[in-house]
Amino acid sequence: MKHNAESKTVDGAKPGYSPVCGRAPVRNHATNTKGKLWIQNSGCKSRSGQPEHVVLRKGILRDEDEQIPHEKINSEQVQTRGEGCSIEGKEAMDGPLNVRRVLWSNLLINRLHMFLNAIAISAVFYYRATTLLRIIQTRETPLVPYVLVIIAEIVLTFLWVLHQAYRWRPVKRSVYPERLPEDEKLPPVDVFICTADPSKEPSLGVMNTVISAMSLDYPPDKLSVYLQDDGGSHVTLHAVREAWKFARFWVPFCRKYELKARCPEAYFSGGESAHEKFLGSSEFAADKKTVEKRYDEFQEAIEKNSVNAKGSVSRDHPPTVEVMTDENISDLKEMPLLVYVSREKRPGHPHHFKGGALNVLLRVSAVISNAPYFLVLDCDMYCDDPSSARQAMCFYLDPKISPEIAWVQFPQKFRDMSEHDIYDGRLNPIWREGQGLDGLRGPTIYGCNFFMTREAIYGLDRTQKDIDINQLKKSLGASNEFIKSINRSYNPQLPEDRKPSDALKKELQLLASCTYDNDTQWGEEASILPLDLRIQHLPLQRVSDPMFIVFAFIFISSLLKHVQEVFSYGDSFRTALYEMRVWMMKSGACYFFAILNAILDRLGLLQANFSLTNKVVDDEQVRRHQLGIYDFQASPLILTPLCSLYVLNLAAFTIGIPKIFQKGDELLAQALLSFFGIIINYHLLDGMVLRSDSGRISLFVTMVSVALSATVLSCGYLLLLY
């Protein structure tokens, strides 16, 4: 069952829904679909409608493009292979390809909240400064704890200020793919998919991703799909060959009956998604039965070959590039190109994980298909909306903005989402942030589900006619053919029968080798990923003190603002609760280790490491997720800080209750805050004490957490004595 948000239509735009993603213990088939679409400026060096989209421009944002009037889109010629294609004047179409609108109600609420919160925070710092001076003089309160509170509030306020950027000007985008030019004038698109280990990333799921990409509603002769296998596994190679055989039946079936769900697994396990005009047709029923039989055979072949999947993975293997072809197909142009790539790996040679894999795919694809645009998918995702590539082209083929666009970012979503989204698997806060960042300069890139231009990643002008090969070898490597492909007019060397020549095979071996990057500037640029943090000030104040109102306002207004954002997105109060709970868990563990990791990496004390996510479905985990029960089968390193903080908070609240009756309002605020944290994170207490199933928090983690909490309380007591 797929979780779809409410469909809407904007100015006649194609209705759609807002797909989302997450790492809940369900099969994570995320999608690049007709949900929100975000775009990044091509000038950036970093690395698809009711669609709500986000655009990034160079220079000053102009309000006139917020509501583009319907007009004829004309230009003199069509560039079918280059970035920034325009639309033929003879095929002028009514209306724009895309529209951006400012979300005025959200904008006004956001700015009012910023203004009021800024005043309250300023009052807090004035109060802290004057109180600190008095404490220094009178020593009426322990100095060190008070200074720590001020430092914490300064840090949180700084993060709050940074986090207001995306709220400043939220926008929403719509696309009109029906206004695109005819198929022969659309530019080519490459699809890049990476996998590494068939024992952790089952081949059947990966091949469903591959087949769904091959089934996109896009001209098949302009669509190429590349699978990069970092494990060099014969299991994966065999699976790709089987996928090619099945795709010969599946792709024509999808196109003939206009299927909406083009991932075979999703189609056969869900409701009928063929166009309604074919439903009830005997021909459709017969073809579906035939294709379903072929899929069963395909599944059997994959499962039979995956018996020793773990033993097939190698970290020491030569490069392999195999282009799928079939002499029995009369016209290969009716089938998208499918290429298996396994880059060379040798002990002692750094391979840079997924980034290195994508580098190889960029080089290999450049001399095979050289599409000006490419889509990046994770291997456990599938293209749920077949029109996603056309939606991306609504921006790339818009002559007004295409020269400034680097990438178009689609959100992700899970299938089989439980009504209890306890892990915030839809990641709605990120999508809300994307809408806001689009109103400024555009969103950050999310690692997958994005369309990008080669020109943006190369950092070169691809219109150059005269290319100095020797000069470019310093940055792009030793392959003359790859350097030639930089020019838009380059014609790939793959023959029509899709059988690479000996010269091309040799070139591909070079491009996929592990030493190709040596002594070059290729891949030296790095990007910075921001942290997603939220602020809530700690009201350490007497209730009778007038400043208590200010502290309470900051705390309560932050909570209400979060609830308002959730409601404006069409979600319930329960979603707001789950999001807050997940934010607290991330702040208590994930962000701490992320910062620690960054510091150690900067100091050269930590070597980069990559742990592949296990994507094998656990039925017991899925059952707990559907019931809204947390699964704590995670690393003790993650759970221990969370449980320690909870035990510490619970102990402080318990010890402080008698003192409330002694000191009255002096400790009431702290008690209420502790109680708030205890209630919000009740699932931790449940996991440590009340549950007995296999998903509970282990006794070891519980005991370590109690010991750490006791240590902190003891140190705190000694600090107060000072």
Beta strands, then each sheet from edge to edge (+ up, - down):
strand 1: 37-41
strand 2: 53-54
strand 3: 98-102
strand 4: 171-175
strand 5: 189-195
strand 6: 223-229
strand 7: 320-323
strand 8: 337-342
strand 9: 373-378
strand 10: 405-409
strand 11: 450-453
sheet 1: 2+ 1+ 10- 11+ 9- 5- 6- 8- 7+
sheet 2: 3+ 4-
end
